Amino acid sequence: LTMSGGMRRDRLLVAVTLVTLLAADIHFVLLPRLKTWYHLPRESCACRVTNGSLENGGATTVPWTTSQNFTVVSTERGSKLERLFRHPLYNIRLPELGPDERLLQEEELMNYCKRKVSRWERMKKFYMEAAAASNITILNHPVTFDPEASWLQFHLGINRYALYSRDDSSVDRLLRDMQTATVISADFTQDEKALKGACDCSQVVKPSGLHLKLALKLQDFGKAMFKPMRQERHEETPENFFYFVDFQRHNAEIAAFHLDRVLDFRRVPPVAGRFINVTGEILYITHNEELRSVFFNSPANNTCFFAKCLYVCKSEYAVCGHPDLLEGSMSAYLPGLSIAPRISIPNPWIRAYSFTGREEWEVNPLYCDNVKKLYPYNSGNRLLNIIDMAIFDFLTGNMDRHHYEIFTKFGDDGFLLHLDNARGFGRHSSDEMSILAPLTQCCMIKRSTLFRLKLLAKSEYRLSDVMRESLSRDPLSPVLTEDHLQALDRRLGHVLRTVGKCVKKLGEPQVVITDFVESSRVTTSHPGGNNR
């Protein structure tokens, strides 16, 4: 009996212990999770998106009116950026991509890169021998070519709709790699090399050599363009500066990439901030004698260098480390032109790059009617893409969009690349409305672009808030001042009011356009092009 009673007490003790543990688990684990789930936003929208793509001409059944509101439960909890990217407008599925809709095929790219690596190794061996003979010390970093490298995966992910897909994990990996990977070589960029130091100072518009930038090669053979810091974040472009002599800002390149992704354009190559040691990561590893020759020590004992160009070949145009560390932006290179050809096309709304001249669009309010008659703006979605680009530039304040580029493989209806954004975010205190000329004169906008802009105007997804959150992930945070972030909200309001005026004047069907318009012209200039 004593043994039986002891067993009952043991069982009772075990039962009490289990009940206590269960109660604790419910109180401390399950209930908090239920509360968190209860407060999560139930995102819904008056729109229904079919499996057809807004980027592909698949018709959308989303109704839009000037007073449309997306139904979203407001909450201050959690990440606005993550909620934005979970929204249905950011999760429209594209059709399965075929070979003609991808920029590069894996075997083609790998063979190309292996040839480049072999050539690099041969040239490096030759240069190391020559440097040793001249008693020049060059750091020798081995190349570790990896087929799974983030930059290679980024290149393989480029398709006819965008530079990368919404869920492409290689982009975040590439950002991290550009922030931390070992730099094994530094050189002038190709456009600066093309100048060969011979710059015509009589020209008002100076070549890009005025704004020093370098091509840095990383240890996995990835490549990034480094633009050094030239202006403090709080400094505004002087109001008497012409746009074509403005500074190029490294933080503008970083912010433009994040804005492009928030707008879901995905037409700006990945950009990350980084501190570069100008001695160890440029001077001691470059194979370019001209680049080595422009280094000097300042009176403050900081290491400095400048562009190899006649009118800026002076110490006052130099950039300097503190004493060696220099802040700048790292922009991922696109695939080489020999494997992925691109063409540069003048912007129809190009500005007059002179002190007194004016272009036709600046004096003719009906200018867009003329543009619509011209190839390639008379069919397809090229003009709509120009208007997307104008909205993007207006938000950043970039007046320097004189050309745009496209991949030739995708033909007339391929997306536009939004490159060279360093002249954005120069002035937060004023809005240059002339940048919106393509929108105000043509009164057209993509349906998906408009929906996302309206979403970003709502408090649940406020543009300044999601940009602040996105930029906080960069090592150089804060990338933009609060004044610039607030200017984004103000300019977004200008864009939406402009669209509203167009709708009031012309009617919604003529203004809000289904994204992909089938081109009536068959593209035959490139055998790999997508004939639409």
Buried (B, 14 or more C-beta within 10 A) or exposed (E): EEEEEEEEEEEEEEEEEEEEEEEEEEEEEEEEEEEEEEEEBEBEBEBEBEEBBBBBBBEBEBEBEEEBEBEBEEEEEEEBBEBBBEBBBBEBEBBEEEEBBBBBEEEEBBEBBEEBEEEBEEEBEEBBEEBEEEEEEBBEBEBEBEEEBBBBBBBBBBBBBBBBBBEBEBBEBBBEBBBEBBBBBBBBBEEBBEBEEEBEEEEEEBBBBBBBBBBBBBBBBBBBBBBBBBBEBEEBBEEEEBBBEBBBBBBBBBBBBBBBBBBBBBBBBBBBBBBBBBBEBBBBBBBBEBBBEBBEEEEEEBBBBBBBBBBBBEEEBBBBBEBBBBBBBBBBBBBEEEBBBBEEEEBBBEBEBEEEEEBEBBEEEEBBEEBEEEEBBBBBBBBBBBBBBBBBBBBBBBBBBBEBBBBBBBBBBBBBBBBBBBBBBBBBEEBBEBBBBBBBBBBBBBBBBBBBBBBBBEEBBBBBBBBBBBBEEBBBBBBBBEEBBBBBBEBBBBBBEBBEEBBEEEEBEEBBBBBBBEBEBEBEEBEBBBEB
